[in-house]
Structure formats: C-alpha cells, structure tokens
Amino acid sequence: MDNSIEERRFSLESRRYIGCKTKLLDWIFDLIDEYTQDVCSFCDIFAGTGVVAHRALQQYRRVVVNDFLYSNKVMYQAFFGTGEWSEAKVQAIINDFNALNPSILRENYFSKNYGGKFFNNDTAKTVGYIRERLQKMKPTLTEKEYAVMLASLIYSIDRRANTLGHFDAYIKKDIIATPFMMQMVDAKSYDGVEIHQTDANQLARCIDVDLTYLDPPYNSRQYSRFYHVYENLVQWKKPRLHGIAMKPKAENMSEYCRSGALAAFTDLVSHINSRYLVVSYNNTYHSKSNSSANKIKLEEIEDVLNKCGETRIFSHQFNPFNSGKTEFDDHREYLFITEVDDERRNSSFAPILRG
C-alpha cells in the first residue's frame, strides 16, 4: 500500500462538473462583499458542486445548501455535514478496498452495464464490488462515514471515466487498463450548514436568509441525465438501463432546461424571502450548439430582477469548462445583484403570489 495515498485528499473543486464556478469565486464574492451589507445567512439554492456554498461557509454564520441530485447531496454531507465519524475507520476501509484484486472479482451490476464503456472493465468490477460492500456495511457506518465513503468513491472514479466530463456519452476507444486506487475526500464539518435535496422553487417558499445565490441551469442539458451514473451509484436501486449511454428511466428533470424556464425563474424569485438576490448567468444563448442555447435570455433575467428591486449587473470574460465541441464566442459570465424591495416585488408579482 502506497502511504502517500493516505496523505492525499480530494478537494471539493477537483471533480469535473459543467457550470462549476471555482475560477469565478473571487470575482463573485468580491462583488457580494462590496454591494451587500450585514449578511449573516446565505442560501445556495442550485448548489451543484457546492463550491459557492463552501466559500460562503468561510464567512457566514448560516449557509443553506440545496440541489436536487442525490449524488450532490452526498457530496455536501461529506464535505460540509455535521455528525460523528472516524477518519481512521474510513481510511482503513479504503485501504482494504485498495488491496482488492479485480481479476478474482465476479462481474456485477456496475461492470455489466458500464464496463468497457464508461470505465475499464476491471475498474468497473472493483467499483461495483465496493458499492455492494458499502451497502451491506451501511448499518455499521454513521451517516457521515457513509457519505464520505460514497463521495470518495465518486471522486476516485471521476478522472477514470471514459468521458468528456459527463455521462451523456462515452468515448468510443480502447480504455487504458490502470490499477484503480480509492482516495478519501477532504471531509470537514460546519455547524452553520443546512443541507437540502429538494426542488428550488419549493425550498424558496420555506427559507428566510439575508442573501440567496441563484445559478440555475439555463440550457436543455439535464444534469440528472448528464450525471446519471453517479445518481445510480448513490441510490443503488439497480434499475434497468437503456440506450447506448446506459441511462435509467428519467427522473429529477428540471423545468429550467425546458420552455417553461422563464416562468419557473419568475416564480422562484417572487417567493424567496431574502434581502439580496445574487444571480449568475452566462451568455451561451449565442452558442452554435442547440443543446447549449439558453432557455432564458439576459434581458429577461434583468427584467424579472428589476421588478424585485434595484439591480446591478457585472460581467467578466470567462472560458468555461466545455464538455464537448460547443463553440463559445466572447463567452462572458454575468452577475446580477438585486437589493430586494418587498413592496415593489409584491406589487409586481401580485398575481403569482395570490396564486
């Protein structure tokens, strides 16, 4: 066993994920610090990788983090969540897994479906075996330990995946066989965190925070379909899979990726009880790819937010993580900061609020 494996930890930012804001964090929070006041509570309502929530946990007493993907909730529980857990216990289990010999492992659900496609077959057999073992070990693990184990498994296979960074398709080429080694995530605990896995529009009706950060999906690419392998791995219901990409039956489909995106966004901001709304947006509606075309235009976001209160708009040139061959010309990231005027918002959205 290589002792250096035990010394390394996956950081939250080291997973490939579409729309991740890691490289924009300083820009986003510098603007928040400059144009907001007396913020003690923060909600990241479309948290994705959780990098924005993670930064918020460094400076706010209370942080609400939400996403409707099962795999993302596990990440938040591992990296942020409270609860008892033993690092030594988790590392010992990982060490046992790293001593596995894939040549003596039987084919399993994971290898039969994903081996030779998204992963080398030996890696797929090992991952399937580990996941089955974790399911049987669950009663002996705390909630935090179980989340750390699942998050560590996902981060360990992320770079091994034979993909461009998502699971809408795999690369049709021979997969280089390299030994699979599992590595722990850099798990922490924050007393002020609240973790949710629910529809953002429903959560908006329940929260009361100083500032809500919104970074919804803007194009037709459904995250639950892009990351279906991780969703399947976390839930471990072993559904029947279909098509070349081996996808399960669709679930957790976002209205923000459909023609009703503007109506969903309007409903969302009209119900959030926050003094500030901070919205990230990018200009991919100019993209040459239909699947990357935005469902809500920049001007529509601005119009909705102006109905809530005084809104400032900032832009920043940025080359995003691109999972395919989509071309972006002069790609810019936008940040809207709205100081909410409750009277103006309630008047502007009276029909929605009455409904």
N, C-alpha and C positions, 0 to 999 in steps of 0.2 A: 504493500500500500504506500503510495506517494504521500508523505506527510504534508507536502505543500498543498494538496487538495483540501486538507482540513483548515489550512490557513486562509484560503481564498473564500470570498463570499460574493454572490451575485448582488450587485446593486440594483435598486428598483429600475434604474434607467437602462439596464443592459438588455432588455427584451425588445425585439423588433415589433413595432406596432404602428399602424397607419395613423397619422394625425398627432403623433406624440409631440409634446410641447417642450421637451427637455432643453433644446437650444434657444428657446424663447423665454425661459423662466425669468432671467434677469430683467429683460425688457418689460415683461408683463408686470412683475412685482415692483419695479421702479416706478412705473406709471400708477399703479394702485397706491403706492406709498405717497406719491405726490398729489394725487387728485381725490383721495378719500381721507376722512378723519374719524378718529375714535372707533376704529373697527376692532372688535374683540372676538367676533364669531364669524365664521366663513363656511360657505357651502360650495362644494364642487359637485354639481348635480349630474354632470356627464363625465365621470372621472377618468374613464379609460385606463391608461397605465397607472394613474394615481400620482404622477409626478407633480402636478399643480397642488394637489392636496398635501403631498409630502412637504413641499416648500411652505405651504400655509401652516402646517403643524409646527414649523420652526418659529413662528411669530404670533400666532393667535391662540387664545386660551381654549376655544372650542372650534372644532372642524367637523363638519358633516360631509361624508364622502359617499357617493352613490354611483352605481352603474347597474344595468340590468343583466349583465353577463355573469353566469355562475363562476367562470374562471377568474374574472376580475375581482369579484368579492373575496375569493380565496386569497388573491394577492394582497388585498387590503388587510385581511385578517392576519396574514403572515408578517407583512412589513410594518403594520401600524397597530394592530389589535392588542387589547389587553388580555390578561389571562395567564395562568401558571403554565410554565413549560421548562423543560430541561434541555439546554443546548447539548450537553454531553450525551444525553439519551438519544436525541435526534441524530447527532453525528455518529454514534455507534451503529444505529440502524443503517445510515447511509454507507458506512464502511462495510457492513455486511452485504449490502446491495452491490457495492463496487467489486466485491470478491466473486460475484456470480460468473459462471462460465456459460455463455449463451449457447454453446454447442450442445449442452446437455439439457437445455430447456425445451419444453414442448411448444408447438405452435399454440397460439391463444387468440382471443378475440382481437386484440390490438394488432398482432402480427398478420393475421389472416386478412384483415381489412386494409392495413396501412403499410405492411412490409413490402419492399420493392417498389413502392410508390412514393409516399412521403418520407419514408425512412428506410435505411438499410435493414434487411430482414433480421439480422442479429440484434440490432438496436431495438427494433420493434418487438421482438420476443422478450427482450430484457425489460422494456418499458411495460409491456402487458403483464409480465410476471410481477414486477414491482407494484403495479397498480392493484393487482389482485391481492397481493400480500398486505398492502396498506388497508384495503377494505376489511380484511379479516382482523387486522391489528387495531382497527379504529376504536373498539371498546377499551383498549389499553392505553390509548393516547388521549391527552387533553385536546380540547378544541383548537388551541393554539398550536400544539405539536402537529396535529393532523393537517392544519392549514400550512404550516412551514414545510411539511413533507411534500404536500401536493404542489406548492409553489416551487419548491426546489426541483421537483421532477419536471415541471413545465419549463423552468428556466434552463435546466440542463439539456433538454431536447430542442430548445428553440433554435440554436445555431446548427444543430444536426439535421434540421428539417430540410428536405429536398424541395425547397420552395423559394419564391422571391420575397418571402416575409409574411405570407398569409397562406390559407389553405383553400383558396378558390380553385387552385390547380397545383399540380406538382410538375417539376422539370423532368421531361422525358429524356433521361440519360442514365447511364450506369452510375450507381451510387458507390462512392469510395467506402470500403469497409474499414472503419476505425473503431477501436475499443470504446464502449460507452462508459463514461465516468460521471457519476452524480455529484453535484456540488450544492452546498447549502446556500440559501438566500440570506442576506444580511437583515435578519429579523429584529425588529425593535418593538417597543410598546409605548403608546402615548395615552395618557389619562384623558385628554380632552377630545378624543376621536369618537365619532358616532358613525358606524358603518351600516349602509343600507344596500339592498338589491331590489329596486322597485322601479316602476315607470316614473320618469322625472315629472311628468305632469300631475301625477297623483301625489308625489312627495311634496311638490310645490304648495299644495293645499295644507300641508302639515307643519312645515318648518317656519321658524322665526329666527332669522340671523341678520347680522349687520350687512353682510355682503354675500351675494350669490354670484358665482362664476359659472358661465354657460359656454360650453364648447360642444354643441350637438353635432351629429353627422349632418352634412349638407348635401351629399350626393346619393346616388342609388345603391351604393355598396353597403350591404347589410353586414354589420360587424358580427352578428351571430352566425352568419354563413361564412365569413372570411376566417373566423377562428373556431369553426365547428369541431375540429379535432380536440382542442383544449376544453371546449364545453362538454364534449363526450367523455373525455378523460376525467374531468372533475365529477360529473354526475354519475358516471359508471353504471348507466342503466342498460348498456349494451344493445341499443336499438338496431334494427335492420338498416343498412346503409345503401345508398343508391347513387348511380351515375359514376362517371369517370373519377370525380373528386371524392367519392365515397361519403356523401353527406347524409345525415339523418333527416327525418321529417322536419320541416321548418318550424321554428319557434322563436320567440323574442324578436319579432320583426318590428323595426322602428318606423313610426309614421313619418319621421324626419327624412327618411330615404324615399318617400313617395310624394305624390302630387299634393297631399294634404299637409306638407311640411310647414307652410306659412301659417295655416290655421292652427296647427299644433304649437308653433312658436308663440303666436299671439295669445293663445290660451295659457301657455306656460307663464309668460311674463306678467300677465294680468292677475295671476293668483299668487305670485311669490311675495312673501312678506319680508322684504329686505329694504334697507335704506339705500343700498347701492346694487346695481346690476352691472356686471362686467362680462362682456360677450366677445369671444374670439371668433374670427371669421377669416376665410381665405378666398382668393378670387379665382378658384378653379372653375367657375362657371364659364370662363373663357377657354377652358381646356378643349383640346381636339378630340378627347375621348368622351363619348356619350355617357358612359358609366361614371365619369368624373364630373359631369356637368352639375352645377349646384341647383338644388330644388328651391332655394330662396336666394334672391338677388340682394346685393349690397344695399341698394336703395330701399328695399322692403324692410330689411333689418333696421335701418336708420329710421324709417317712418314709424315702425312699431315702438322703438325705444323712445323716440321723441314724444310719443303720447304718454310715456311714463314720467318724463321729467327732462331736465337739461342733460344733453348728451354730448360728450366729446368723442372725437374719432381720431385714432392714431394709426399710422401704417408703418410697416417695416418690411424691407425686401428680404425674402427668405426662400431658400431652396429646401423643400420638404422631403421627407422620406418617401420615395417613389417605389411602389412595389411592382411596377410593370413598365410598359413602354409609353405611358402617358406623357405628353409633352406639355410643359407649362411655360408660357411666355410671360416674362416680367412678373413672376409669382410674388404676390405680396400678402403678408399677414396683417389683418386689421384687428384693432382692439377698440371696442366701444365701452365707455364708462358713463353710466347714467346715474345721476343722483335723483332718486325717486321722489316725486311729488304725489303723495297719496290722493290728494283732491283731483289733480289733473288725470291721474291714471284711472281712478274710479269713474270719473266723468267720461273719459274716452272709451272705456270698456264696459260701460254700464250694461249693455245687452248681454255680454258674455258673463259678467258677474251675476246678473239676475238669473241667467240660465243655470 
